[in-house]
Structures are given as C-alpha cells and as structure tokens.
Amino acid sequence: QVQLVESGGGLVQPGGSLRLSCVASGIDISLQTTQWYRQAPGKQRDWVGFISPSGNTFYADSVKGRFIISRDNANNIVYLQMNNLEPVDTAVYYCKASPTDLWGRGTQVTVST
C-alpha cells in the first residue's frame, strides 16, 4: 500500500522539543521531495519546509533555526526535529511526497503549559 504515516506528535511545554516521523510505504522516499506542512485550528495549511532527493533542506522563516528536516533512506523515513517549541507551533503536522503528490493524515502537536 502506498502511503505516508506521520507520528511523534503530542503535548509539550514551551521551549521543549519533539521529533516527528513520516514513514513511507510503497514508494522510495529518497527519490521524493518531502515537505512538511502544518495547520492550526481555523487557519490555512502552511508550509514548514522540505528535503530534496539530494538532501538539501529549506525552511519557512517562522521555523528557521528551530526545526530540522532529515531523512533515513535505509528505513524510508523523513524526520522533523522541532526544538524550542512555542505555543504558535500548535498545529496538525503533515508530510507530503512530491512528485507523487501523496499526503499523510497528520499528527497533532500541542505546545502548552
């Protein structure tokens, strides 16, 4: 089955860290550009960053210096390491593989005291 499955979300205090995983099945994630998006309640889905097949990464200004995208080719996983989390980072986080145009179902991240 061709799919992406996100995991690793949860509740964390401001200043904390989480690592999200995007596990790919049925496709070779190393040949895809994998993007991360997030959607806060009542807001549009915003782009967070991506990792290219060559391993280049690029980030939205709002997360630059705090979030890191990496990839484990052997296990077909893309990670989103999120550090120094803020309440504004609260959202459902999604991964997307391109050009396959495959989305995961998302994982909830809540940053709160």
C-alpha positions in Angstrom: 0.0 0.0 0.0 1.3 3.4 -1.0 1.1 5.7 2.0 2.7 8.2 4.3 2.2 7.9 8.1 3.1 10.6 10.5 3.8 10.0 14.2 5.6 11.6 17.1 3.1 14.3 17.9 1.9 15.1 21.4 1.8 17.7 24.2 4.9 19.6 25.0 5.7 22.6 27.1 7.0 25.8 25.6 10.8 25.5 25.0 10.5 21.7 24.6 11.3 19.5 21.6 9.6 16.8 19.6 10.6 14.7 16.7 8.0 13.8 14.1 8.4 10.9 11.7 7.0 10.4 8.3 7.2 6.8 7.4 6.7 5.9 3.7 5.4 2.7 2.3 5.2 1.7 -1.3 7.4 4.5 -2.5 11.1 5.2 -2.2 11.2 8.4 -0.1 14.8 9.2 -1.1 13.6 9.8 -4.6 10.9 12.3 -3.5 10.9 15.8 -2.3 9.3 15.5 1.1 7.6 18.6 2.5 6.2 19.3 5.9 3.1 21.4 6.4 1.1 22.4 9.4 -2.4 23.6 10.0 -3.5 25.4 13.2 -7.2 25.3 14.2 -9.2 27.7 12.0 -6.3 28.6 9.8 -4.9 27.6 6.4 -2.3 24.9 5.9 1.1 26.5 6.0 4.3 25.2 4.5 7.1 24.4 7.0 10.0 23.1 5.0 11.3 20.4 2.7 14.1 18.0 2.0 15.1 17.3 -1.6 16.3 13.9 -3.0 19.8 15.3 -2.9 19.4 16.1 0.8 19.0 19.9 0.5 16.7 21.4 3.0 14.8 24.7 3.1 12.6 26.2 5.8 9.9 28.8 6.4 11.2 31.8 8.2 8.9 31.1 11.1 10.8 27.8 11.9 14.3 28.5 10.6 16.9 27.8 13.2 14.5 25.8 15.3 13.3 22.9 13.0 15.5 20.4 11.2 14.4 18.0 8.5 16.4 14.9 7.9 15.9 11.5 6.2 16.8 7.9 6.9 17.0 6.3 3.4 17.5 2.8 4.7 14.3 2.9 6.7 12.3 5.1 4.3 11.6 7.8 7.0 11.7 11.6 7.0 12.0 13.3 10.3 11.1 16.8 11.5 13.0 17.7 14.6 11.3 20.6 16.4 13.2 22.5 19.0 12.4 25.5 21.2 8.7 25.0 20.6 6.3 27.9 21.0 2.5 27.9 21.5 2.2 29.2 18.0 3.7 26.0 16.7 0.5 24.2 17.9 -1.0 22.5 14.8 -1.6 19.3 12.9 1.6 18.5 11.1 1.5 16.7 7.7 4.1 15.3 5.4 3.8 15.3 1.6 5.8 13.5 -1.0 6.4 15.0 -4.4 6.1 14.4 -7.3 3.9 11.5 -6.2 1.6 14.1 -4.5 1.0 11.8 -1.6 -0.1 13.2 1.8 -0.1 11.7 5.2 -3.1 12.0 7.6 -1.2 14.2 10.1 -0.1 14.2 13.7 -1.2 16.7 16.4 1.4 18.9 18.1 0.3 20.9 21.1 2.6 23.4 22.8 1.1 24.5 26.1 1.8 24.8 29.8 
